[in-house]
Amino acid sequence: MKKRRGKQMILWVGSLLLLMVISACSTSANSSITDELKEESEKTVQYTTITGERVEIPADPKRVVYIGQTLGDFLAMEIPVVGNNLPQDVPSYYEGRLEGIVDIGNPGDLETILSLKPDLIINGYYKADPEQHEAFSKIATTIPFNPALPYTGRVKEMGNIFGKQEEAAQWIAQFETKSKNMFDQFDLEEGETATIFYQLGKKLYVMGNRSLGAIIYGDNGFAVPPAVQENIIDVEGVSFVDITEEALLEFAGDHLFVIVQDDEESKTEADRLLQRPIWTTLPAVQKGNVHVVPNEWNTDNLLALEQIFEQMPKWMAQQ
């Protein structure tokens, strides 16, 4: 009987020791994995910002706060954005894509951003408020970004930031092909021009080669009217200018793309403009080359571009 109990005791002690060894190995393995993940998340790479500053940024950021209006680029490229100054009127192409992204306000509430624990902040408003930019940098590595660049420039820069250079090149090539195929359908004559007018409240603007203009005046698109070239595109830091009705003839091209801000004042002013005698004297109006564009499409972010090349032939068909 004593021998049996002795054997049972030996077996029990042996089992306990074995469990302790297995547990220790498991703990060691889990600790090793955790350390590896932590080390991976803490890896950094050297990056030269658009202002020429050399900084260290996360090699594989997991929680990005983007302050800017081209969120569609980040969504299309599957960048892990946790916070953004979300648009008040959500465009249709964002439908179902904003879940999990916190609205940080405009241009960005510090407490809200801090609560998101970002490992990288990308600031598209760095020029407007340098002090705010400095405040962001105390929360996490903050780099300046220019959302006003045409999509080709923005996407290339994003490829550099996130190590997605090859993917960025693929996006650009894809949309250049779509642009060429679309404009081939229109069978434009050599030098055929277009102008983008934007009605915002009581002010009428002419747009340059940014946002929708990046598509209209792309390599495969319309020619630029001389007044647009001289007063907007050739002037550093200028993306649009406001004009009087008397200047319509000077800026108007062979085709007119008309964008109206989605509010009552803008709509009322646009209706008034379209009924003015000076509007009816424009050659493009007389030829039926006026194309009304919903305000949400005044962009060239990647998510919108996936649909703009399908929408534009519909606008061109309008008379």
Secondary structure, DSSP 8 states (H G I E B T S, - for coil): -HHHHHHHHHHHHHHHHHHHHHHHHHHHHHHHHHHHHHHHHT-EEEEE-TTS-EEEEESS-SSEEEESS-HHHHHHTT--EEEE---SS--GGGTTT-TT-EE-TTTT-HHHHHHT--SEEEETTTTT-HHHHHHHHTTS-EEE--TTS-HHHHHHHHHHHHT-HHHHHHHHHHHHHHHHHHHHHHT--TT-BEEEEEEETTEEEEE-SSTTHHHHTSTTS-B--HHHIIIIITSTT-SEEEE-GGGHHHH--SEEEEEE-SSHHHHHHHHHHHTSHHHHTSHHHHTT-EEEE-GGG----HHHHHHHHHHHHHHHT--
